[in-house]
Structures are given as C-alpha cells and as structure tokens.
Amino acid sequence: MKHMSAKDAKNGFGLLVDTARAQPVIIEKHGRPVVVVISVEEYERLLASADEATKEKDETQRKV
C-alpha cells in the first residue's frame, strides 16, 4: 500500500488517481493517516463483500 502526504496528493492528483487504480493509497496529514483512496473496482468489490456478509448474518439470525 502506498502512502502520500495530503500536499503531494493535491499537487500530484493525476499520479494519485493512477496509483489508486493499481493499489490503495493512504493519504496522510501531519504524518497521520486520514483517508484511503481506492479504485472504483476495489470499492465495488468491498461493497459486494459487505453485502454478502450482511446477508449471511441475517440468515444466521433467522435460524436462531
């Protein structure tokens, strides 16, 4: 996972976008991580995974 300062992310937005398409990028402010930039594909994968986990949890709770 790549790390970038907020200043570098702002000044090199194109690079940030290109990098985030290949791997998550942690943006840091004052040396502390504040956000993660990910590709749309990764975001959709995470949403689908969370949705599946929610469905499994609901099914388990119905059986109890």
C-alpha positions in Angstrom: 0.0 0.0 0.0 1.3 3.4 -1.0 1.4 6.5 1.3 1.2 10.1 0.2 1.1 13.4 2.1 -2.1 15.5 1.5 0.1 18.1 -0.1 1.6 15.6 -2.5 -1.8 14.2 -3.3 -3.1 17.7 -4.1 -0.1 18.7 -6.2 0.0 15.3 -8.0 -3.6 14.5 -8.3 -3.1 12.6 -11.6 -0.4 10.5 -10.0 -2.7 9.8 -7.1 -5.5 8.6 -9.4 -3.2 6.5 -11.4 -1.6 4.9 -8.3 -5.0 4.3 -6.7 -6.2 2.4 -9.7 -3.4 -0.1 -9.1 -3.3 -0.2 -5.3 -4.9 1.6 -2.3 -3.2 4.9 -1.3 -3.2 6.2 2.2 -3.2 10.0 2.4 -1.5 11.4 5.5 -1.9 14.8 7.1 0.8 15.9 9.5 2.2 12.4 9.4 -1.1 10.7 10.4 -3.2 8.6 8.0 -6.6 10.3 7.4 -8.1 8.7 4.2 -7.6 5.9 1.8 -8.1 6.3 -1.9 -9.1 3.2 -3.8 -10.2 2.3 -7.3 -13.9 2.0 -8.2 -13.4 -1.7 -8.9 -12.0 -2.2 -5.4 -14.8 -0.1 -3.8 -17.4 -2.2 -5.6 -15.7 -5.4 -4.5 -15.8 -4.2 -0.9 -19.5 -3.3 -1.2 -20.3 -6.7 -2.6 -18.4 -8.4 0.1 -20.1 -6.4 2.9 -23.5 -7.1 1.3 -22.8 -10.8 1.3 -21.6 -10.7 4.9 -24.8 -8.9 5.9 -27.0 -11.4 4.1 -25.2 -14.3 5.8 -25.6 -12.6 9.2 -29.3 -12.1 8.6 -29.8 -15.7 7.5 -27.9 -17.0 10.6 -30.1 -14.8 12.9 -33.3 -16.1 11.3 -32.3 -19.7 12.1 -31.8 -18.9 15.8 
